Amino acid sequence: MPIYEYQCEACGEQSEAIQKMSDPALTDCPKCGKPALKKLISAAGFRLSGGGWYETDFKTGSKKNVKEGGSSGGGGHSCGSGGCGTCA
């Protein structure tokens, strides 16, 4: 479940809440009790980057499908899919 950040517009208190995406937004401040909570926009807690996180991080031994030399694309471009104008 996602972690949402809230800030009270009345007292400035910031808090976090683990909620389902379908849950309604919280309204009452846990510190002052006023219905002045607003949901903040924040960065995600993880980032997928590199040449394929599943291929390189969770497979072991000969099951990895990683090219020799550690590069996933040619010419300094990291896409490597062949679907963009740079890789084609």
C-alpha positions in Angstrom: 0.0 0.0 0.0 1.2 3.5 -0.7 2.4 5.9 2.0 0.7 9.3 1.7 2.0 12.5 3.2 -0.3 15.1 4.7 0.2 18.6 6.1 -2.2 20.5 8.3 -3.0 24.0 7.1 -3.9 25.1 10.6 -0.9 24.1 12.6 1.7 23.0 10.0 2.1 19.4 11.3 3.2 16.9 8.7 2.3 13.3 8.9 2.3 10.1 6.9 -0.5 7.5 6.5 -0.4 4.0 4.9 -3.7 3.8 2.9 -5.2 2.0 0.0 -5.5 4.0 -3.2 -9.2 3.7 -2.9 -9.4 5.0 0.7 -10.7 8.6 1.1 -8.1 11.3 1.9 -7.7 12.1 5.6 -9.1 15.4 6.8 -8.6 15.6 10.6 -5.1 16.6 11.9 -3.7 14.1 14.4 -2.1 16.9 16.4 -4.6 19.7 16.6 -7.8 17.8 15.5 -8.9 20.4 13.0 -10.3 19.3 9.6 -7.4 21.0 7.7 -5.3 18.2 6.3 -4.1 18.5 2.7 -2.4 15.7 0.8 1.1 16.5 -0.3 2.7 15.5 -3.6 5.9 13.7 -3.0 8.4 11.5 -4.9 8.0 7.8 -5.1 9.9 5.7 -2.6 11.8 3.7 -5.3 13.3 4.1 -8.7 13.8 1.5 -11.4 16.9 2.3 -13.4 19.6 0.5 -15.3 19.6 -2.3 -17.9 16.6 -4.1 -16.5 16.2 -4.4 -12.8 14.7 -7.9 -12.8 17.3 -9.3 -15.1 20.2 -8.1 -13.1 18.9 -8.1 -9.5 16.7 -11.1 -8.9 18.1 -13.8 -11.2 21.1 -15.8 -10.2 24.0 -17.5 -12.1 23.3 -18.6 -15.6 19.7 -17.4 -15.5 20.8 -13.8 -16.0 20.2 -12.4 -19.5 22.9 -9.7 -19.3 25.1 -8.8 -22.2 28.9 -9.1 -21.7 30.6 -5.8 -20.9 27.6 -4.5 -18.8 26.2 -2.3 -21.5 22.6 -2.7 -22.6 22.7 -0.5 -25.7 25.1 0.7 -28.3 26.7 4.1 -28.9 26.3 5.4 -25.4 22.5 5.2 -25.6 20.9 3.1 -22.8 17.6 2.3 -24.4 18.8 -0.8 -26.3 15.3 -1.7 -27.4 15.7 -0.8 -31.0 12.3 0.9 -30.9 13.6 4.5 -30.7 15.3 6.5 -33.4 18.7 6.4 -31.6 18.9 2.6 -31.3 17.3 1.7 -34.6 
